[in-house]
Amino acid sequence: GGSSQGESKNRAVSSADITRAKAEAEQKFRSDLESALRSDISENERVLIPSAIVTMVGTASHPQVGVAASSFEYVSKWTGKIFVFSEDDLRAKSVGILKERSGVGEGVEVRDISFEYGEATADYEKGLLYIRVRVTTLFVPTIDTASLRDDFLGKGSGEIREALGKYPEIKKIEINLRPKFFSFSVPKNPSRVTVRVDEP
């Protein structure tokens, strides 16, 4: 429910005054509904404001047109529907779609995913929400450091470059040997080799 205080510029209530008071009452209800939902939902849930449908219940109470009054009260009851959805669910579905359409395969992890919401329509009878979403994300290859280390064991620089052919996602490699040898080769003992991957 709700009420609004109307004003009559000509000291008599006009149809324009009532129309304006109705619009103000509806706007107040929408604002109160949004505030109530935002305080009630969890951190990962989103309120989709454009999907809101607000309807007046019954007939509003207000003075008749033409009644002398410099101000008047407009009393009305409203009901509303609005979609609230889980961004975690949207994220999970988006990851699957992004991987499928980009063809990156399972060896890639999706990170830093963000959403920008656009036009939205709701079908409350079917419980469906249609929303245009712009998704921005970062694809990060999943590198098996143990396999990478094993491929480098005992190899020199030429053999390492050849072994890197199995890992096209690696753009640059830096090898530090301790102590430094005049002849370059990676130790054969796995316990003496540590592989660290620096992510973008």
N, C-alpha and C positions, 0 to 999 in steps of 0.2 A: 504494500500500500504506500501511499504518499500524498503529500499535499504541496501546493505551491501558492505563493502570495501574488495575486494578479494586481495590476494597476490599470486604471482607466484614465487615459489622458484627457478625455472630455467630461470627466466626472459622471459618466454613464457607461455601464458595461456594454461593450460591443462584441460582435461575433469574433472580430480580430483579437480582442482581449482574451476571449475564451480559448481560441486556437493557440495563442501564444502561451497561455497558462498550461494547456495540455502538453505542448512541446517541452516546456520546462519541467513538468512533472515526470514525463517520460525520460528525459535526460537525467534527472536526479535518480530515478529508479535504476537506469542502466549503470550509472556511476556507483551507486550503492551495491548493486549486484556484483559488479567487477571487484570492488574492494572486499566484499565478503568472501568471494571465491579465492582471491589472491591470499587472503589471510588463512584460508582453510586447506589449501592444496600443499603437497609436498614439494621439495626443492626441485625435483626433476620433472614436475608437471607444468604444463603451460595452458593458460587460458587464451582461447582464440576469440578475441573480441569481435572480429568481423562476422563470426558465425551466430552472434546473438539474435534471438527473435524475442521481441517484447510485445505483449498484448495486454490491453486493458481488460480488467474483469468487471463486468457489469457496466453501470453508468456512473459517470463522475457527478459529484455534487458541486454545484456552483450557482450563482445568481442568474436569473433570467436576463436575456439581452434587453437592454433599455433601462434596467434598474439603476437608479441614481446611486453612485458609489465611487469614491476616489480610489478605493482598493477593495479587493475581495479575496476570499479563500477558495482555492480549487482543490477538492478532496477526491482522490481516485485510488483504485486498487489495481495492481499490475501483476502479471506473471511473466516469467521469462525462461528461456532455454539458452544454454551456451555450451559449446564443446570444450571439454578439458581433456588433454591427452598427455601421455607419457613421452617425454623426449628420449628416454632410454629405449623405449620400443621403436621409436622412429629411427634412432641411431642404429639399432641392430638391423632393421630392415634395409636401411640405406647402405650399410657396409656390404651386405649381400648383393644388392643391386649394383653398387659401384664396382665390386670385384668382377661380377659377371660381365658388365658392359665394357669394362676397360681391358679385360682379358689378361689381368696380371697373375692369375692363378692363386694357389693357396700359400705360396711362399712369400706373400707380402702381407704386412700388417697395416691396417688403416688407423691413422692417428690424427689428433688435432682436428676432429670433425666439427664443423660449425654449421648452423642453419640460418637462413634469412627467409622469413615467411612472406609470401605474397598473397595473391587473391585466394579467397577461400569461400566455399559454399557448403551448406550442410543439408542433408536429407535426414530429418529427425525421424520420419516414419520408418526408414530402413536402417537407421543408426549408422549412416555413412557420412564421412567427412571428406570433402575434396579440397585439397590445398596445394597451391604451387609453392615449392620449396627450392631455394637455391642452396646447394650443398658444396661446401669447400672443405677439402681434406688433404692430408699428406700420406702418400704411399711410402712405407718403409720396408725394404726387403728384410726378410727373416734369414739371417746367416747362421749356419751351424758352425760355430767356432771350433768345435772338436774335430769335425771333418776337415775344416780348413787347415787346422794345425797338422793333422795327419798327412795331408797332401803336401805340406811343406817340409816335412821331416827329411833331413839329409840332403836336401836339394840346394843347388846353386842358383844364381840369379836367372840364368836362362831357363832352367827347369821350373822355377817359380812362376816366371811369366807364362810359361806353357800351362802350368797348373791353374793359373788364374782364368784361363779360358772357360773353366767350368763355373765361374762366378762372374757373369757379366754385370751384376749389380755393384761390384766393387770397382770404383773408379780410380782409386789411388792406394798404394801400399807403401808402408814405411817399415823397415826392418832394422832393429837395434840389436847388436850383438855385444855381449859382455862375457869375457874380455874381447876386445877387437882382434880379429885375425887378418893377416895379409891375404890369405885365400878365403874367399867368402863362401860359406855354406851354413845351412841351418843344422843345429844338432839333431842327432837321430833319436835321442832320448826324449820322449814326450814330456817328462817331468821338468825338462830344462827349457821348454818352449811355452810361452804365454801369448795368446792371441787376444787382442783388444779391438773391438769395432767401434769407431767413432761415428755416431749417427748424425745426419744433417740437422 
